[in-house]
């Protein structure tokens, strides 16, 4: 058994950017690391440096020609039009940037490392750079070049685990992971996401061959509604499936302060969901995902780490943590005059509300 929760990170994310105008121009993983350290929650005994996945490791799921194309895009900083169109690389969504192979390969390397460790040991591992759930076997999609959740889960299964429960809390449907395990009854994939948002998949009636459940939620999704879904759907489904491991994708783009969704959660709601879901199996892998406001994603993901360690993140920020938060910048309009609580708190104010009839119907449908 792992003696403590482990945090997998890398310095590659500190200086790497998808480009100045891209939603992933912001620091995310580095902010979560810096905040966790500044709050006294992360020390060297719990931190592992992520390896970079090799082409052979990536080929456990991804097409080798595609892998070679991503490597070529990094080496040449360009692709011919045919390759660009075929593999969806070099467009606004999935740009070519300096680390276009190394960065996603490092995120995948972290999930592969976690998968190997969890195949052999019970415990909790956190890889906030992971959660790239849109990646397809032979093309990039939705800012995701490789699909690290699929690779991590396959590593667990290859290592002898028999059943894995994957829960996706990102604002966008976890289409790539659902696709990856559509015909594999060893993996139950469940996605809670905003209805009618890109990639426009994950309708409530879609079950991907049987081993998938989808909960497309309405705009202004609140803390009370997520708690209801966790208690009435995600936990019962997990108990029924009785998995050896649970994988939780906790993208921060469902938060009220994020610009890429119309949902309304506080970070407390995500922390509570992670805390409950992590009790479902003796092996737990927690990943990042979306999140496009540097303050909200950094504070959320640092709080996820505290939660996994059994620490309540709703505490005053330390002077060092406030310094980390005040040093962030964001070119979007919301970043020009940030509210003071983005600098002085880790926990958001709660955002409870009425559990709407749409939520009740969605839960009833997936539990049928």
MIDO-678094 format. One line per field, with one value per residue: residue number from 1; residue in one letter; x, y, z of N, C-alpha, C in turn. Coordinates in steps of 0.1 Angstrom, whole numbers. Example, Ala and Ser with C-alpha at 12.3 -4.5 7.8 and 13.67 -1.06 7.14 Angstrom:
! MIDO-678094
nr = c(1_2);
rest = c(A_S);
n_east = c(132_128);
n_north = c(-57_-22);
n_up = c(78_71);
ca_east = c(123_137);
ca_north = c(-45_-11);
ca_up = c(78_71);
c_east = c(132_129);
c_north = c(-33_0);
c_up = c(78_79);
! end
This chain:
! MIDO-678094
nr = c(1_2_3_4_5_6_7_8_9_10_11_12_13_14_15_16_17_18_19_20_21_22_23_24_25_26_27_28_29_30_31_32_33_34_35_36_37_38_39_40_41_42_43_44_45_46_47_48_49_50_51_52_53_54_55_56_57_58_59_60_61_62_63_64_65_66_67_68_69_70_71_72_73_74_75_76_77_78_79_80_81_82_83_84_85_86_87_88_89_90_91_92_93_94_95_96_97_98_99_100_101_102_103_104_105_106_107_108_109_110_111_112_113_114_115_116_117_118_119_120_121_122_123_124_125_126_127_128_129_130_131_132_133_134_135_136_137_138_139_140_141_142_143_144_145_146_147_148_149_150_151_152_153_154_155_156_157_158_159_160_161_162_163_164_165_166_167_168_169_170_171_172_173_174_175_176_177_178_179_180_181_182_183_184_185_186_187_188_189_190_191_192_193_194_195_196_197_198_199_200_201_202_203_204_205_206_207_208_209_210_211_212_213_214_215_216_217_218_219_220_221_222_223_224_225_226_227_228_229_230_231_232_233_234_235_236_237_238_239_240_241_242_243_244_245_246_247_248_249_250_251_252_253_254_255_256_257_258_259_260_261_262_263_264_265_266_267_268_269_270_271_272_273_274_275_276_277_278_279_280_281_282_283_284_285_286_287_288_289_290_291_292_293_294_295_296_297_298_299_300_301_302_303_304_305_306_307_308_309_310_311_312_313_314_315_316_317_318_319_320_321_322_323_324_325_326_327_328_329_330_331_332_333_334_335_336_337_338_339_340_341_342_343_344_345_346_347_348_349_350_351_352_353_354_355_356_357_358_359_360_361_362_363_364_365_366_367_368);
rest = c(X_X_X_X_X_X_X_X_X_X_X_X_X_X_X_X_X_X_X_X_X_X_X_X_X_X_X_X_X_X_X_X_X_X_X_X_X_X_X_X_X_X_X_X_X_X_X_X_X_X_X_X_X_X_X_X_X_X_X_X_X_X_X_X_X_X_X_X_X_X_X_X_X_X_X_X_X_X_X_X_X_X_X_X_X_X_X_X_X_X_X_X_X_X_X_X_X_X_X_X_X_X_X_X_X_X_X_X_X_X_X_X_X_X_X_X_X_X_X_X_X_X_X_X_X_X_X_X_X_X_X_X_X_X_X_X_X_X_X_X_X_X_X_X_X_X_X_X_X_X_X_X_X_X_X_X_X_X_X_X_X_X_X_X_X_X_X_X_X_X_X_X_X_X_X_X_X_X_X_X_X_X_X_X_X_X_X_X_X_X_X_X_X_X_X_X_X_X_X_X_X_X_X_X_X_X_X_X_X_X_X_X_X_X_X_X_X_X_X_X_X_X_X_X_X_X_X_X_X_X_X_X_X_X_X_X_X_X_X_X_X_X_X_X_X_X_X_X_X_X_X_X_X_X_X_X_X_X_X_X_X_X_X_X_X_X_X_X_X_X_X_X_X_X_X_X_X_X_X_X_X_X_X_X_X_X_X_X_X_X_X_X_X_X_X_X_X_X_X_X_X_X_X_X_X_X_X_X_X_X_X_X_X_X_X_X_X_X_X_X_X_X_X_X_X_X_X_X_X_X_X_X_X_X_X_X_X_X_X_X_X_X_X_X_X_X_X_X_X_X_X_X_X_X_X_X_X_X_X_X_X_X_X_X_X_X_X_X);
n_east = c(8_5_20_13_-7_2_16_19_39_54_80_77_53_54_66_55_32_2_0_-3_-29_-45_-69_-55_-32_-27_-11_-15_-11_14_6_-11_7_25_8_0_24_30_9_16_10_22_51_85_84_60_59_62_82_71_75_83_61_70_71_64_50_28_17_2_-24_-26_-24_5_15_2_13_40_35_28_52_68_56_64_92_95_79_58_32_24_-3_-21_-15_-21_-49_-57_-49_-58_-42_-25_-43_-65_-77_-61_-31_2_29_59_64_47_46_61_49_21_29_43_22_8_27_27_2_5_26_12_-8_8_18_-6_-16_-1_-2_-24_-38_-36_-33_-24_-26_-26_-20_-31_-61_-68_-92_-104_-88_-83_-77_-63_-61_-59_-80_-101_-81_-66_-40_-30_-46_-46_-62_-73_-49_-38_-58_-58_-32_-35_-54_-38_-20_-33_-56_-92_-115_-125_-136_-146_-150_-162_-160_-158_-167_-172_-182_-168_-158_-137_-127_-150_-153_-129_-134_-157_-164_-156_-161_-149_-146_-164_-177_-186_-200_-205_-217_-221_-251_-256_-232_-201_-183_-208_-218_-227_-254_-282_-294_-274_-253_-230_-227_-234_-218_-216_-225_-243_-247_-260_-261_-281_-276_-262_-258_-258_-242_-258_-271_-250_-242_-265_-265_-241_-247_-270_-266_-238_-224_-240_-239_-211_-208_-224_-209_-185_-156_-120_-105_-109_-111_-110_-119_-113_-120_-118_-135_-162_-168_-182_-167_-154_-146_-154_-177_-212_-219_-223_-208_-192_-158_-158_-178_-168_-146_-160_-173_-150_-140_-160_-162_-137_-138_-147_-132_-101_-80_-71_-71_-67_-73_-67_-80_-102_-103_-100_-95_-70_-69_-92_-88_-63_-66_-87_-76_-54_-69_-81_-60_-54_-78_-76_-55_-68_-72_-89_-96_-106_-93_-75_-54_-19_8_27_12_-7_10_16_-9_-14_6_-3_-15_-40_-52_-78_-109_-120_-98_-86_-94_-94_-115_-111_-112_-101_-75_-71_-84_-87_-109_-141_-170_-199_-223_-251_-284_-317_-327_-333_-360_-351_-326_-335_-348_-327_-311_-329_-331_-305_-302_-319);
n_north = c(-12_23_47_73_98_106_131_139_158_183_204_212_223_249_269_263_269_270_290_326_336_314_295_279_293_301_296_266_238_244_265_252_234_253_267_246_239_264_266_247_221_203_184_173_145_136_142_134_134_137_113_114_100_73_69_41_35_53_41_21_28_48_55_47_61_85_93_97_118_139_142_150_174_189_189_202_224_229_216_198_206_184_166_182_185_158_149_168_189_219_237_263_253_231_238_241_241_249_227_206_179_170_180_170_143_141_146_123_104_108_97_71_63_65_46_22_21_20_-4_-22_-14_-4_29_65_87_117_134_163_173_156_142_146_143_142_133_113_80_85_112_146_164_189_204_183_161_135_108_106_96_72_58_55_40_17_8_0_-21_-38_-44_-62_-54_-57_-43_-10_22_50_84_115_148_172_202_195_168_137_124_111_91_76_66_51_29_18_-8_-24_-42_-40_-15_11_41_73_104_137_166_198_202_203_215_218_186_181_155_127_125_118_94_80_52_39_12_0_1_28_59_89_122_149_182_211_247_269_250_239_237_221_205_191_176_161_145_131_117_102_90_88_76_53_39_34_17_-4_-13_-21_-16_-22_1_36_63_97_124_157_183_219_236_236_254_284_306_302_308_291_276_274_268_266_260_259_257_241_222_205_195_182_162_147_138_121_102_91_72_49_28_9_19_49_73_106_131_162_183_203_239_273_297_312_317_304_277_271_274_256_231_229_227_203_185_190_180_152_146_147_171_201_224_249_273_301_318_315_339_334_319_338_355_340_339_366_371_361_365_374_376_379_397_394_391_416_432_416_401_406_383_362_364_361_339_303_286_288_308_290_277_269_257_252_219_211_199_189_177_157_141_133_118_98_85_76_57_37);
n_up = c(0_-8_12_15_-1_-34_-55_-88_-109_-131_-143_-169_-175_-166_-182_-206_-233_-251_-268_-271_-274_-270_-251_-233_-226_-201_-168_-151_-140_-128_-112_-94_-82_-70_-53_-36_-24_-12_7_25_20_3_0_-6_-2_-11_-37_-71_-100_-132_-157_-193_-216_-238_-274_-279_-255_-258_-280_-271_-271_-291_-326_-344_-366_-362_-337_-346_-363_-345_-332_-353_-359_-337_-340_-365_-363_-379_-401_-431_-452_-457_-436_-415_-418_-417_-391_-374_-363_-358_-361_-348_-326_-318_-316_-331_-311_-291_-274_-284_-286_-264_-241_-239_-239_-215_-197_-202_-195_-168_-160_-169_-152_-128_-132_-133_-107_-92_-101_-87_-61_-34_-29_-33_-60_-76_-105_-118_-143_-161_-175_-201_-219_-245_-265_-294_-309_-333_-338_-328_-305_-292_-276_-268_-273_-268_-251_-219_-197_-208_-214_-188_-175_-191_-185_-158_-161_-177_-158_-142_-128_-126_-129_-136_-126_-141_-136_-149_-144_-157_-175_-202_-223_-217_-242_-255_-237_-232_-258_-260_-244_-251_-259_-239_-212_-188_-179_-166_-177_-167_-172_-163_-175_-193_-209_-244_-251_-268_-271_-282_-278_-257_-248_-226_-231_-244_-243_-251_-260_-236_-212_-202_-189_-190_-179_-189_-179_-170_-177_-153_-133_-100_-67_-50_-68_-80_-57_-53_-76_-72_-48_-56_-80_-89_-68_-61_-87_-88_-65_-73_-95_-84_-85_-89_-90_-90_-112_-114_-132_-128_-141_-140_-153_-149_-130_-115_-121_-145_-179_-200_-199_-189_-164_-128_-105_-72_-61_-38_-42_-61_-46_-26_-41_-51_-26_-18_-39_-39_-20_-30_-40_-34_-47_-62_-87_-95_-118_-137_-160_-179_-175_-173_-162_-146_-118_-107_-115_-105_-77_-73_-80_-62_-39_-44_-40_-13_-2_-9_8_32_43_51_27_32_45_58_34_32_36_15_-3_-11_-24_-46_-59_-64_-83_-106_-140_-165_-197_-205_-202_-177_-162_-159_-138_-112_-87_-52_-36_-52_-47_-20_-9_-8_-9_-26_-21_-11_-35_-34_-43_-57_-65_-96_-117_-141_-134_-116_-134_-152_-135_-127_-152_-159_-139_-144);
ca_east = c(0_12_20_7_-11_13_13_27_39_66_83_75_41_56_69_49_19_-4_0_-7_-43_-52_-74_-44_-21_-26_-5_-25_-5_24_0_-16_19_31_-1_0_36_29_0_22_3_30_65_92_81_48_60_70_84_64_83_76_58_77_62_59_40_17_11_-7_-37_-26_-19_19_16_-3_24_51_31_29_67_73_51_72_105_95_70_48_28_19_-18_-27_-13_-28_-63_-59_-47_-64_-31_-21_-55_-67_-81_-50_-20_16_37_72_64_35_47_67_40_11_36_46_9_5_37_22_-9_11_33_2_-14_17_19_-18_-18_7_-4_-35_-34_-42_-23_-30_-19_-34_-18_-38_-75_-70_-102_-110_-79_-87_-65_-55_-62_-61_-94_-104_-69_-60_-33_-31_-57_-39_-70_-73_-36_-36_-67_-52_-20_-41_-59_-27_-13_-40_-69_-102_-126_-121_-148_-141_-160_-157_-167_-155_-179_-174_-184_-156_-161_-126_-126_-161_-150_-119_-138_-171_-166_-148_-170_-141_-146_-176_-174_-197_-197_-214_-212_-231_-259_-256_-219_-191_-184_-222_-221_-230_-268_-285_-297_-263_-246_-218_-226_-239_-209_-214_-237_-241_-256_-259_-269_-285_-268_-263_-257_-253_-236_-268_-274_-239_-243_-276_-260_-231_-253_-281_-262_-224_-220_-247_-233_-198_-210_-229_-199_-176_-144_-108_-99_-117_-104_-118_-114_-120_-118_-123_-143_-176_-169_-189_-158_-147_-152_-157_-190_-223_-223_-222_-203_-181_-148_-162_-187_-159_-139_-169_-174_-138_-139_-170_-159_-125_-140_-154_-122_-89_-70_-78_-63_-74_-68_-72_-89_-104_-101_-94_-93_-58_-71_-101_-83_-52_-72_-95_-67_-47_-78_-83_-48_-56_-89_-70_-47_-76_-71_-99_-90_-113_-85_-69_-42_-6_14_33_1_-13_19_15_-21_-13_15_-9_-21_-49_-55_-92_-115_-122_-85_-81_-97_-99_-121_-101_-112_-93_-61_-71_-90_-87_-123_-151_-183_-208_-233_-263_-296_-328_-324_-343_-367_-342_-316_-342_-351_-315_-307_-338_-328_-292_-303_-328);
ca_north = c(0_35_52_86_103_111_142_138_170_185_218_215_231_263_278_259_275_267_303_337_338_302_293_273_302_304_286_258_228_251_272_242_230_264_270_235_241_276_263_237_208_195_184_164_131_132_147_126_141_129_109_116_87_70_65_28_35_59_32_11_32_57_51_51_72_98_97_102_132_149_144_158_188_196_191_211_235_230_203_200_208_171_161_191_182_144_147_180_195_231_246_272_244_222_245_236_250_244_214_200_165_167_184_159_130_142_144_109_97_108_88_58_60_63_33_11_21_15_-18_-29_-9_5_42_76_94_129_139_174_176_146_145_151_132_143_127_101_72_89_126_155_169_196_208_171_154_121_105_100_87_59_51_52_29_5_3_-7_-34_-47_-48_-72_-50_-63_-33_4_31_64_95_127_160_183_208_190_154_129_116_102_80_68_59_42_17_15_-22_-31_-43_-39_-1_19_55_82_118_148_177_207_198_211_221_210_181_178_141_124_126_110_81_73_43_34_-3_-5_4_42_67_103_131_163_190_224_258_273_239_244_228_212_196_181_168_152_136_122_108_94_83_84_66_40_33_29_6_-15_-18_-27_-16_-22_14_47_74_109_136_169_196_230_245_237_264_296_317_297_314_281_269_282_261_275_253_264_246_232_212_195_188_172_150_140_131_109_92_84_61_37_17_10_26_62_82_118_139_175_184_217_250_283_309_308_317_294_264_269_273_244_219_228_222_188_179_190_170_139_144_148_185_210_236_262_279_314_316_319_350_329_315_350_360_332_343_380_372_356_375_368_386_381_409_391_392_429_437_404_403_404_369_354_365_359_326_291_281_297_308_279_281_260_261_242_208_212_187_183_169_145_132_128_108_86_79_68_47_27);
ca_up = c(0_-8_26_15_-14_-43_-65_-100_-116_-139_-146_-183_-176_-161_-193_-219_-235_-264_-276_-263_-275_-267_-237_-224_-224_-187_-160_-144_-131_-120_-101_-84_-74_-62_-42_-27_-16_-3_18_33_17_-6_3_-15_0_-18_-51_-81_-113_-143_-169_-206_-222_-250_-285_-277_-245_-263_-290_-264_-275_-302_-339_-345_-376_-356_-328_-354_-368_-334_-330_-365_-357_-327_-346_-376_-360_-390_-408_-444_-451_-456_-423_-406_-419_-413_-377_-367_-356_-365_-362_-337_-314_-314_-324_-330_-302_-289_-267_-288_-283_-250_-230_-237_-236_-201_-190_-204_-187_-154_-158_-171_-139_-118_-135_-129_-92_-87_-104_-77_-47_-31_-26_-40_-68_-82_-117_-123_-158_-168_-178_-215_-222_-258_-275_-301_-312_-345_-341_-317_-304_-279_-269_-263_-283_-264_-241_-208_-189_-214_-212_-174_-172_-198_-177_-146_-166_-181_-146_-134_-122_-134_-132_-133_-126_-145_-135_-155_-139_-166_-182_-215_-223_-218_-253_-259_-228_-235_-271_-258_-236_-255_-261_-228_-200_-175_-175_-166_-178_-164_-175_-159_-183_-197_-221_-256_-253_-275_-285_-286_-275_-243_-244_-215_-235_-250_-233_-257_-259_-223_-201_-201_-184_-193_-172_-194_-169_-176_-173_-139_-125_-87_-58_-45_-78_-81_-45_-55_-86_-66_-39_-61_-92_-91_-57_-64_-98_-84_-56_-81_-104_-75_-92_-82_-89_-95_-118_-113_-140_-122_-148_-133_-162_-145_-119_-119_-126_-157_-191_-211_-197_-183_-152_-117_-93_-64_-60_-27_-47_-67_-36_-19_-50_-51_-14_-17_-50_-36_-11_-37_-43_-27_-56_-67_-96_-97_-129_-139_-172_-183_-165_-182_-154_-138_-103_-102_-117_-95_-63_-72_-80_-50_-29_-46_-34_1_1_-10_20_44_48_47_21_36_55_52_26_38_28_3_-12_-16_-33_-58_-65_-69_-94_-119_-149_-174_-207_-207_-196_-162_-155_-158_-125_-105_-73_-41_-30_-60_-41_-5_-4_-16_-11_-31_-14_-16_-45_-33_-50_-59_-74_-106_-122_-151_-127_-111_-146_-157_-125_-129_-165_-158_-129_-149);
c_east = c(9_10_13_2_1_8_23_27_52_68_80_63_43_58_62_35_15_-4_-7_-22_-52_-57_-64_-31_-18_-18_-15_-18_6_18_-5_-4_24_21_-1_13_35_19_5_16_11_45_72_89_69_49_68_71_79_75_76_73_65_67_56_48_27_9_2_-22_-37_-19_-4_22_12_8_35_48_32_44_72_68_59_86_105_87_61_44_23_3_-25_-27_-21_-43_-66_-59_-52_-54_-27_-32_-56_-69_-69_-37_-7_23_50_73_52_35_51_57_29_17_39_33_6_14_33_11_-5_18_23_-5_-6_17_6_-22_-11_4_-17_-30_-41_-31_-31_-21_-27_-32_-26_-53_-77_-79_-108_-101_-84_-75_-56_-57_-63_-75_-95_-92_-61_-53_-32_-41_-51_-49_-71_-60_-34_-45_-62_-40_-25_-46_-48_-20_-21_-53_-80_-113_-122_-133_-142_-153_-155_-166_-165_-168_-182_-174_-170_-157_-149_-124_-138_-159_-140_-123_-153_-174_-159_-156_-162_-141_-159_-173_-187_-193_-208_-209_-224_-238_-257_-243_-210_-185_-198_-225_-225_-244_-272_-289_-286_-255_-234_-217_-231_-231_-206_-227_-233_-252_-254_-268_-271_-275_-271_-264_-251_-248_-246_-271_-263_-240_-254_-272_-250_-238_-263_-277_-247_-219_-227_-242_-220_-199_-215_-218_-188_-162_-131_-101_-110_-108_-114_-112_-121_-116_-124_-131_-158_-178_-175_-180_-150_-154_-157_-169_-200_-228_-219_-217_-193_-171_-151_-170_-178_-151_-147_-171_-162_-137_-148_-166_-147_-126_-145_-145_-109_-78_-77_-67_-72_-66_-73_-82_-90_-102_-93_-94_-81_-61_-81_-96_-72_-57_-80_-86_-58_-56_-81_-72_-50_-67_-84_-62_-55_-76_-82_-93_-95_-106_-79_-57_-30_-1_20_23_-5_-3_18_2_-20_-3_9_-15_-30_-53_-70_-98_-116_-109_-79_-84_-103_-105_-110_-100_-104_-78_-60_-78_-86_-101_-132_-162_-192_-218_-244_-274_-307_-323_-336_-348_-358_-332_-323_-344_-338_-310_-316_-335_-316_-293_-312_-321);
c_north = c(12_42_66_89_108_121_141_152_171_200_222_224_246_273_275_265_271_279_314_339_325_301_287_280_304_293_279_248_235_259_263_237_241_267_259_236_253_275_253_223_199_196_173_149_126_135_138_134_132_125_113_102_86_68_51_27_42_50_21_15_40_51_56_62_86_102_103_116_142_152_153_173_196_199_202_224_239_216_207_200_194_165_169_187_168_142_158_187_207_240_254_263_237_227_237_246_243_230_206_185_163_170_173_146_130_140_129_100_97_98_73_54_57_49_21_10_16_1_-27_-26_-2_18_52_84_105_133_150_177_166_151_149_141_133_136_114_93_78_104_134_161_177_199_195_163_139_120_98_92_73_51_47_40_16_-1_-5_-21_-43_-52_-58_-67_-55_-53_-19_13_45_74_108_139_173_189_202_174_147_119_106_90_71_60_48_29_13_0_-30_-31_-42_-24_5_34_63_96_127_161_186_203_208_219_212_199_177_163_139_128_116_96_73_65_36_19_-8_0_19_48_81_112_145_172_204_235_262_262_242_233_217_201_186_171_157_141_126_112_98_87_79_74_53_32_27_17_-6_-22_-25_-28_-18_-9_24_58_86_120_148_182_207_240_244_247_276_306_313_303_304_273_279_275_270_269_262_253_237_220_201_188_178_160_141_132_119_98_84_73_48_26_19_17_38_69_94_127_153_174_199_227_261_297_306_308_306_280_261_266_260_232_218_223_207_181_178_180_156_135_144_161_193_222_249_268_292_311_321_331_345_325_328_357_353_337_357_381_367_367_367_379_388_392_406_392_406_436_426_408_399_389_359_354_360_347_315_286_292_298_297_285_270_265_250_231_207_199_181_174_156_136_126_116_95_78_70_57_36_14);
c_up = c(0_6_26_1_-21_-53_-76_-107_-125_-141_-160_-184_-173_-172_-206_-220_-249_-273_-269_-263_-272_-253_-227_-225_-210_-179_-151_-135_-123_-109_-90_-75_-65_-50_-31_-18_-6_8_27_31_9_-3_-6_-13_-7_-33_-60_-94_-124_-153_-182_-212_-235_-261_-283_-266_-250_-273_-284_-268_-288_-314_-340_-355_-370_-346_-335_-359_-357_-332_-341_-364_-347_-333_-356_-374_-371_-394_-422_-443_-450_-443_-413_-406_-414_-398_-368_-358_-364_-367_-349_-324_-309_-321_-323_-322_-299_-283_-271_-286_-268_-239_-229_-234_-221_-193_-190_-195_-172_-151_-160_-158_-129_-120_-131_-114_-87_-90_-93_-63_-45_-27_-35_-47_-76_-93_-123_-138_-166_-170_-192_-222_-236_-269_-281_-305_-323_-348_-328_-317_-291_-271_-264_-274_-280_-253_-229_-199_-195_-212_-197_-170_-178_-190_-164_-150_-170_-169_-137_-128_-132_-138_-127_-135_-129_-144_-140_-151_-146_-172_-195_-214_-225_-230_-257_-250_-230_-248_-268_-252_-240_-256_-250_-216_-187_-170_-176_-166_-175_-165_-171_-166_-187_-209_-232_-258_-261_-266_-289_-286_-261_-239_-234_-219_-242_-239_-239_-256_-245_-211_-201_-196_-186_-186_-177_-186_-175_-171_-159_-129_-111_-78_-53_-55_-81_-69_-47_-65_-80_-57_-45_-74_-92_-80_-59_-76_-95_-75_-64_-89_-96_-81_-83_-80_-95_-100_-119_-121_-134_-129_-140_-141_-159_-134_-124_-125_-139_-169_-202_-208_-191_-171_-140_-104_-85_-64_-48_-32_-53_-56_-28_-28_-50_-38_-13_-27_-46_-26_-17_-41_-36_-35_-63_-75_-99_-107_-129_-151_-176_-172_-172_-175_-145_-123_-99_-104_-107_-81_-62_-71_-68_-39_-31_-39_-19_5_1_2_33_50_43_40_24_48_49_44_34_30_15_-7_-18_-26_-47_-66_-71_-81_-107_-127_-159_-184_-210_-199_-181_-155_-154_-145_-116_-91_-63_-36_-39_-54_-27_0_-13_-19_-16_-20_-19_-25_-45_-41_-50_-68_-84_-111_-133_-145_-122_-123_-151_-147_-127_-142_-164_-148_-133_-152);
! end
